[in-house]
Amino acid sequence: MFRHVRSDRTLSPLVEITPALRDPCVPASFTSVLQQLRTATAVQHTTLEARLPLTHPQLDLGTYKRIIAAYYGFHLPLQQSIERFLAPQAVDPARQKIPALIKDLHALGLDDLQIQALPLCTELPAIDSVAQLLGVMYVMEGATLGGQVLRRIIAERLGVDADSGGEFLDVYGRETGRLWKAFLKQLAEFDNPLSNTEVVQSARLTFESFQTWLERAGVLNDA
């Protein structure tokens, strides 16, 4: 997901966590941040999944094109926000999603000027701390799971494959499992009662921001 930039400019695969956040003296009843995230975002996840028409039988190519354009309008400014917090060279290039979205938009008929003119989301979750970043990434990285199944559905219904507008649906391909496990490892290393509330709040705000953006783009089914 991201890398810590050391003073010698070499890159480590993990963000450096301060000693205070590594305090091993946590209560026996402590619930892991992953468990908290799953519980706190379960309803938001289910609601958004039900309203997003990617798996619905009535999905047509025009709607799909608007969905990919809306995804671009959210992911691009969010990626820029992450890079402002971490510095571009600290972001794992394996997790870049913008090139896949641009490839899909080109395949769906948009040229560079049209892509540059697409509206961008301005009401994004704040990323001013590692805790907030982890909350954002829990939502956005979690969205990559199940990509192979989703791409197969779109291919069957719309005839769209990775070369004709479906690259983003399974953006990590065979690396999906490895990258998700790597993210969970980082999340576990950060796990601490002192910071978990901020992580969870950030994840909830990310879901809220994403759903609001998709609603404004007119690509969600009625609740």
One Martini backbone bead per residue (centre of mass of N, CA, C, O) as a GRO file, in nm:
protein
  223
    1MET     BB    1   0.061   0.058  -0.026
    2PHE     BB    2   0.305   0.172   0.155
    3ARG     BB    3   0.598   0.374   0.231
    4HIS     BB    4   0.888   0.429   0.405
    5VAL     BB    5   1.094   0.710   0.418
    6ARG     BB    6   1.410   0.731   0.448
    7SER     BB    7   1.692   0.922   0.483
    8ASP     BB    8   1.828   0.745   0.231
    9ARG     BB    9   1.566   0.685   0.030
   10THR     BB   10   1.481   0.425   0.105
   11LEU     BB   11   1.248   0.151   0.084
   12SER     BB   12   0.981   0.045   0.278
   13PRO     BB   13   0.688  -0.157   0.315
   14LEU     BB   14   0.656   0.019   0.581
   15VAL     BB   15   0.521   0.196   0.819
   16GLU     BB   16   0.618   0.385   1.071
   17ILE     BB   17   0.576   0.318   1.412
   18THR     BB   18   0.526   0.436   1.697
   19PRO     BB   19   0.585   0.336   2.015
   20ALA     BB   20   0.302   0.412   2.131
   21LEU     BB   21   0.160   0.206   1.909
   22ARG     BB   22   0.320  -0.062   2.051
   23ASP     BB   23   0.170  -0.116   2.297
   24PRO     BB   24   0.123  -0.423   2.477
   25CYS     BB   25  -0.085  -0.290   2.693
   26VAL     BB   26  -0.366  -0.455   2.653
   27PRO     BB   27  -0.664  -0.553   2.685
   28ALA     BB   28  -0.823  -0.858   2.687
   29SER     BB   29  -1.089  -0.721   2.532
   30PHE     BB   30  -0.958  -0.660   2.278
   31THR     BB   31  -1.042  -0.534   1.961
   32SER     BB   32  -0.970  -0.551   1.662
   33VAL     BB   33  -0.958  -0.344   1.396
   34LEU     BB   34  -1.082  -0.540   1.193
   35GLN     BB   35  -1.336  -0.603   1.352
   36GLN     BB   36  -1.432  -0.310   1.373
   37LEU     BB   37  -1.453  -0.254   1.071
   38ARG     BB   38  -1.656  -0.471   0.993
   39THR     BB   39  -1.883  -0.377   1.182
   40ALA     BB   40  -1.896  -0.060   1.112
   41THR     BB   41  -1.928  -0.129   0.772
   42ALA     BB   42  -2.145  -0.340   0.693
   43VAL     BB   43  -2.390  -0.168   0.603
   44GLN     BB   44  -2.247   0.007   0.394
   45HIS     BB   45  -2.152  -0.223   0.214
   46THR     BB   46  -2.428  -0.353   0.151
   47THR     BB   47  -2.567  -0.102   0.036
   48LEU     BB   48  -2.371  -0.037  -0.195
   49GLU     BB   49  -2.379  -0.311  -0.337
   50ALA     BB   50  -2.692  -0.301  -0.397
   51ARG     BB   51  -2.680  -0.015  -0.565
   52LEU     BB   52  -2.473  -0.131  -0.748
   53PRO     BB   53  -2.517  -0.235  -1.098
   54LEU     BB   54  -2.292  -0.449  -1.185
   55THR     BB   55  -2.485  -0.724  -1.111
   56HIS     BB   56  -2.718  -0.639  -1.281
   57PRO     BB   57  -2.916  -0.737  -1.546
   58GLN     BB   58  -2.971  -0.419  -1.649
   59LEU     BB   59  -2.703  -0.367  -1.741
   60ASP     BB   60  -2.534  -0.126  -1.933
   61LEU     BB   61  -2.293   0.036  -2.109
   62GLY     BB   62  -2.362   0.326  -2.021
   63THR     BB   63  -2.357   0.275  -1.717
   64TYR     BB   64  -2.074   0.160  -1.701
   65LYS     BB   65  -1.930   0.412  -1.804
   66ARG     BB   66  -2.025   0.596  -1.567
   67ILE     BB   67  -1.892   0.434  -1.344
   68ILE     BB   68  -1.597   0.462  -1.435
   69ALA     BB   69  -1.598   0.771  -1.429
   70ALA     BB   70  -1.665   0.791  -1.125
   71TYR     BB   71  -1.420   0.639  -1.024
   72TYR     BB   72  -1.217   0.835  -1.133
   73GLY     BB   73  -1.334   1.090  -0.972
   74PHE     BB   74  -1.235   0.953  -0.698
   75HIS     BB   75  -0.946   0.825  -0.724
   76LEU     BB   76  -0.769   1.058  -0.812
   77PRO     BB   77  -0.794   1.254  -0.562
   78LEU     BB   78  -0.721   1.035  -0.357
   79GLN     BB   79  -0.439   0.975  -0.459
   80GLN     BB   80  -0.337   1.267  -0.421
   81SER     BB   81  -0.382   1.270  -0.114
   82ILE     BB   82  -0.188   1.041  -0.047
   83GLU     BB   83   0.066   1.177  -0.177
   84ARG     BB   84   0.068   1.425   0.009
   85PHE     BB   85   0.119   1.257   0.270
   86LEU     BB   86   0.368   1.057   0.159
   87ALA     BB   87   0.459   1.074  -0.116
   88PRO     BB   88   0.490   0.935  -0.420
   89GLN     BB   89   0.746   0.738  -0.351
   90ALA     BB   90   0.565   0.590  -0.105
   91VAL     BB   91   0.397   0.449  -0.318
   92ASP     BB   92   0.279   0.163  -0.422
   93PRO     BB   93   0.276   0.076  -0.755
   94ALA     BB   94   0.088  -0.183  -0.732
   95ARG     BB   95  -0.168   0.024  -0.634
   96GLN     BB   96  -0.232   0.142  -0.896
   97LYS     BB   97  -0.545   0.262  -1.067
   98ILE     BB   98  -0.547   0.483  -1.290
   99PRO     BB   99  -0.443   0.338  -1.547
  100ALA     BB  100  -0.690   0.147  -1.567
  101LEU     BB  101  -0.907   0.366  -1.597
  102ILE     BB  102  -0.794   0.498  -1.851
  103LYS     BB  103  -0.803   0.249  -2.029
  104ASP     BB  104  -1.110   0.210  -2.008
  105LEU     BB  105  -1.200   0.487  -2.116
  106HIS     BB  106  -1.075   0.452  -2.389
  107ALA     BB  107  -1.230   0.186  -2.464
  108LEU     BB  108  -1.516   0.355  -2.416
  109GLY     BB  109  -1.440   0.646  -2.597
  110LEU     BB  110  -1.235   0.824  -2.453
  111ASP     BB  111  -1.044   1.092  -2.444
  112ASP     BB  112  -0.821   1.288  -2.289
  113LEU     BB  113  -1.002   1.542  -2.270
  114GLN     BB  114  -1.249   1.397  -2.149
  115ILE     BB  115  -1.108   1.294  -1.897
  116GLN     BB  116  -1.011   1.576  -1.790
  117ALA     BB  117  -1.332   1.674  -1.774
  118LEU     BB  118  -1.398   1.517  -1.546
  119PRO     BB  119  -1.537   1.493  -1.258
  120LEU     BB  120  -1.432   1.571  -0.921
  121CYS     BB  121  -1.389   1.496  -0.606
  122THR     BB  122  -1.410   1.724  -0.302
  123GLU     BB  123  -1.536   1.510  -0.073
  124LEU     BB  124  -1.302   1.393   0.119
  125PRO     BB  125  -1.128   1.218   0.318
  126ALA     BB  126  -0.913   1.261   0.551
  127ILE     BB  127  -0.531   1.280   0.532
  128ASP     BB  128  -0.339   1.328   0.846
  129SER     BB  129  -0.293   1.015   0.903
  130VAL     BB  130  -0.237   0.686   0.935
  131ALA     BB  131  -0.516   0.612   1.037
  132GLN     BB  132  -0.673   0.742   0.804
  133LEU     BB  133  -0.537   0.584   0.578
  134LEU     BB  134  -0.627   0.300   0.669
  135GLY     BB  135  -0.930   0.352   0.642
  136VAL     BB  136  -0.932   0.412   0.342
  137MET     BB  137  -0.784   0.144   0.247
  138TYR     BB  138  -0.989  -0.059   0.345
  139VAL     BB  139  -1.198   0.018   0.133
  140MET     BB  140  -1.030   0.025  -0.140
  141GLU     BB  141  -0.898  -0.258  -0.111
  142GLY     BB  142  -1.157  -0.425  -0.059
  143ALA     BB  143  -1.278  -0.361  -0.352
  144THR     BB  144  -1.082  -0.581  -0.501
  145LEU     BB  145  -1.245  -0.798  -0.413
  146GLY     BB  146  -1.384  -1.007  -0.653
  147GLY     BB  147  -1.286  -0.921  -0.946
  148GLN     BB  148  -1.309  -1.182  -1.116
  149VAL     BB  149  -1.614  -1.213  -1.094
  150LEU     BB  150  -1.695  -0.935  -1.205
  151ARG     BB  151  -1.559  -0.959  -1.481
  152ARG     BB  152  -1.723  -1.205  -1.575
  153ILE     BB  153  -2.001  -1.072  -1.567
  154ILE     BB  154  -1.939  -0.840  -1.766
  155ALA     BB  155  -1.858  -1.020  -2.003
  156GLU     BB  156  -2.134  -1.168  -2.031
  157ARG     BB  157  -2.323  -0.900  -2.054
  158LEU     BB  158  -2.114  -0.689  -2.237
  159GLY     BB  159  -1.830  -0.784  -2.362
  160VAL     BB  160  -1.619  -0.706  -2.133
  161ASP     BB  161  -1.276  -0.669  -2.103
  162ALA     BB  162  -0.954  -0.580  -2.029
  163ASP     BB  163  -0.942  -0.443  -2.340
  164SER     BB  164  -1.268  -0.307  -2.325
  165GLY     BB  165  -1.314  -0.189  -1.995
  166GLY     BB  166  -1.213  -0.423  -1.745
  167GLU     BB  167  -0.948  -0.373  -1.575
  168PHE     BB  168  -1.043  -0.252  -1.293
  169LEU     BB  169  -1.210  -0.488  -1.172
  170ASP     BB  170  -0.905  -0.651  -1.180
  171VAL     BB  171  -0.642  -0.477  -1.110
  172TYR     BB  172  -0.453  -0.713  -0.959
  173GLY     BB  173  -0.532  -0.990  -1.001
  174ARG     BB  174  -0.315  -1.227  -0.877
  175GLU     BB  175  -0.237  -1.000  -0.644
  176THR     BB  176  -0.475  -0.959  -0.451
  177GLY     BB  177  -0.412  -1.144  -0.208
  178ARG     BB  178  -0.131  -1.035  -0.137
  179LEU     BB  179  -0.212  -0.734  -0.096
  180TRP     BB  180  -0.420  -0.781   0.126
  181LYS     BB  181  -0.230  -0.917   0.330
  182ALA     BB  182  -0.034  -0.677   0.349
  183PHE     BB  183  -0.239  -0.482   0.463
  184LEU     BB  184  -0.319  -0.646   0.717
  185LYS     BB  185  -0.037  -0.631   0.838
  186GLN     BB  186  -0.032  -0.325   0.875
  187LEU     BB  187  -0.285  -0.307   1.046
  188ALA     BB  188  -0.178  -0.488   1.281
  189GLU     BB  189   0.072  -0.305   1.353
  190PHE     BB  190  -0.125  -0.056   1.434
  191ASP     BB  191  -0.281  -0.191   1.648
  192ASN     BB  192  -0.472   0.026   1.876
  193PRO     BB  193  -0.672   0.188   2.104
  194LEU     BB  194  -0.550   0.481   2.038
  195SER     BB  195  -0.635   0.448   1.700
  196ASN     BB  196  -0.895   0.286   1.602
  197THR     BB  197  -1.115   0.502   1.590
  198GLU     BB  198  -0.987   0.658   1.352
  199VAL     BB  199  -0.994   0.432   1.147
  200VAL     BB  200  -1.300   0.379   1.150
  201GLN     BB  201  -1.395   0.664   1.081
  202SER     BB  202  -1.252   0.677   0.807
  203ALA     BB  203  -1.404   0.443   0.674
  204ARG     BB  204  -1.688   0.560   0.700
  205LEU     BB  205  -1.626   0.822   0.540
  206THR     BB  206  -1.554   0.679   0.279
  207PHE     BB  207  -1.821   0.548   0.221
  208GLU     BB  208  -1.985   0.810   0.226
  209SER     BB  209  -1.833   0.959   0.001
  210PHE     BB  210  -1.868   0.748  -0.224
  211GLN     BB  211  -2.176   0.736  -0.227
  212THR     BB  212  -2.230   1.035  -0.279
  213TRP     BB  213  -2.080   1.046  -0.549
  214LEU     BB  214  -2.250   0.828  -0.697
  215GLU     BB  215  -2.516   0.976  -0.668
  216ARG     BB  216  -2.431   1.235  -0.827
  217ALA     BB  217  -2.366   1.051  -1.086
  218GLY     BB  218  -2.618   0.846  -1.127
  219VAL     BB  219  -2.530   0.510  -1.053
  220LEU     BB  220  -2.750   0.448  -0.848
  221ASN     BB  221  -2.973   0.284  -0.698
  222ASP     BB  222  -3.234   0.276  -0.525
  223ALA     BB  223  -3.292   0.230  -0.179
   0.00000   0.00000   0.00000
